[in-house]
Amino acid sequence: MSLLEISLRSLAALAAVLVLPLAAGQTEHKVMAHMQGRLGPMYAGGFHGWAQLVADGVKFVQKEDITPAAADRAVFRLAPAVALVPYLIAIALLPVHPGVAAAEVPGSLLLVLAVTGVGVLGTLMAGWASANKYALVGGMRSAAQLLAYELPLVLSVASIAMAAGTLSLAGVVEAWSPWWLLWQLPGAVVFLVAATAELQRPPFDAPIADSEVVMGPWTEYTGLRFAFFMLAEYAGMVVMGLLFGILWLGGWQGPFADQLGWLWTLLKGALVVLLIIWVRVSWPRMREDQLQRLAWTVLVPLALAQLGLTAVGVVVTA
């Protein structure tokens, strides 16, 4: 690989890392504004409120950066980076076009799952280090939710990897066929639900429920550190949307894939991101006991059944 190609890939990855999470945040502002009749996000900057994201950024920059006196300062200050950076690494690992990924590594599927799992630890660190009871309660809820929903998420992805016969994301796309939409549908549902819970998005936002525990682990954060947690949430949405599009929707597979493959990948990921936003607007928050019951009595058995079905299918068709 030439130095020029490496430089171009690095620039493309940097652009994706910077632009895609911000685009997800702006999209959420607009979609929620339309669905809930909110007028505020439609005014900033004039036409369709195009400057709302800029206004939010200026607001965060102007706020004072405060660290509680009783907090574990090192952990408290490191937590936002731990929450954000793994998702940015995951974006760089996702292939959007044949042979186009910022970092092509063997077993890229495993690496993406590993780094996204690390991202959740930032929330746990914030809850533990804040010296705030609301933050601690939110951190414990985050830990319980992570343990409950990581298992069905990994099992659903394992089913796809088994069907494709590879741990490479590019290999999964090459092995994909449209009938997977039916054969792997239970796993797709499990992944969507578990991924939304991993991101602590409504209706699975009990760890940061503002009406119960203020903002949970984020309660003591202000300014840019709070903005990093928000950006980590949007980056996680992008990662999970693109990952779903690659694993279940065929990634760059589509008409004129050689020329427009990257566009198909981004459109499929955007469709999943819109679905996650729609769920936030439409569904009320679940109680903590309901969250655990859904994970252990519904999603885990369903994911195991999907894994068993895939194993039988692979053996029969071998």
Disulfide bonds with the S-S distance in Angstrom:
none
